[in-house]
Amino acid sequence: MSTHEPLGPLDKDYLAADLYGYQGLLTEEENAAVLRTRRFLEDEVRPRANEFWEKAESPRHLLPRLADLDIVGLDYEFDGNPASRKILSGWLSLEFSRVDPSTGTMFTVHSGLAMSSIAILGSDEQKDRWLPAMKRMEKIGAFGLSEPRGGSDVAGGLETTARRDGDEWVLNGSKRWIGNATFADLIVVFAKDEADGEVKGFVLEKGENGFPDGFRAEKIERKYSLRAVENADLYFEDCRIPAADKLENANSFADTAKVLSLTRGGVAWGAVGIMIGAFERAVDYAREREQFGAPIASFQLISDLVARMAGNITASLGMALRVSQLQDSGVRHDEHAALSKAYCTTRLREVVGWAREILGGNGIVLDYDVIRFFADAEAVYSYEGTSQMNNLIVGRGVTGYSAFV
């Protein structure tokens, strides 16, 4: 029989896994946004998360509701309101992933990658044209960079091409793993300019009659990580878009990297959220599951795994938070985001594995959620740069020498 009460949060509004009380670094206004988002996720997302994951369908019905939370596009200035701190958008990513990484990815592809591309690389006119409707979730965004035959060499290996033809650009090629693309209204697409070989950015916009001719999106089936994210293959065959829809300040891969350097740090926050989700389920199970006449939480081997998980969560949360603080102060080095992405997603793999171990056979049953977190962790581990490539970025930043091929 336990002689101690289980350690709870430092404050009733804190997560029990936040052992060092990092949430206390949020302002009162930021904390209010986190708490209303947490309530929404618990009430509206958690009850049906496994259902949508099993069906491999995005919970699109949630999109209008997300606008009501006033958390879309917080990283950008709107209507004279200053951009929020990165710590807030990061913590919101944590909250989403703690409940359902797929819903979190659907949200961050729109509010993060797609909106960031326009906010960072678009002209003032383009920002005014697209961002307000995206903030209201009236137009949903997607981000098209990855390709079928390209991976870590994307900086110089894009095969999708763009050719200027009068007042239009003509796109040819294909993209892969593009989240939200099956239902998006705006798709940011990066392609290599045939004229100068530089990577340029474009916005493919759905009109009254759909997307322009020469474009189609096909949902990727038989995917077993982030199943409720509708990833798609995109195909461009002499697809013509207005010249006005080329992002004005997207003229090289270095420009594209400005977006990735910000969003890559956000992946670390999502990884922490998945860790916490798996940790909470494992701890709850350990308290309730009895073997040999006692809750397994009383066993030394279980306590050891719980402590390891808590250590990974605490260290990773501190790293993700510090990167956000640096970005808010204007310090945005590639190696900072790369290190947090590589480290946190590696620790993530450990945590979800230990959580599944604690649940034993029940760890592979969807009813207990842990197998969903376990599977979803694999996609998060790989996207926005593999662990190995991010480590090379860190090595370059530390030594001054690039080990890239």
Secondary structure, DSSP 8 states (H G I E B T S, - for coil): ---S-----SSTTS-TT-TT-GGGGS-HHHHHHHHHHHHHIIIIIGGGHHHHHHHT---GGGHHHHHHTT-TTTTS-BTTB----HHHHHHHHHHHHHH-HHHHHHHHIIIIIIHHHHHHHS-HHHHHHHHHHHHTTSS-EEEE--BTTBSTTHHHH---EEEEETTEEEEEEEEEEEETTTT-SEEEEEEEETTT--EEEEEEE-BTTBS-TTEEEEE--S--SSTTS-EEEEEEEEEEEEGGGB-TT--SHHHHHHHHHHHHHHHHHHHHHHHHHHHHHHHHHHHH-EETTEEGGGSHHHHHHHHHHHHHHHHHHHHHHHHHHHHHTT---HHHHHHHHHHHHHHHHHHHHHHHHHHGGGGGSGGGSHHHHHHHHHHHHHSSS-HHHHHHHHHHHHHS-----
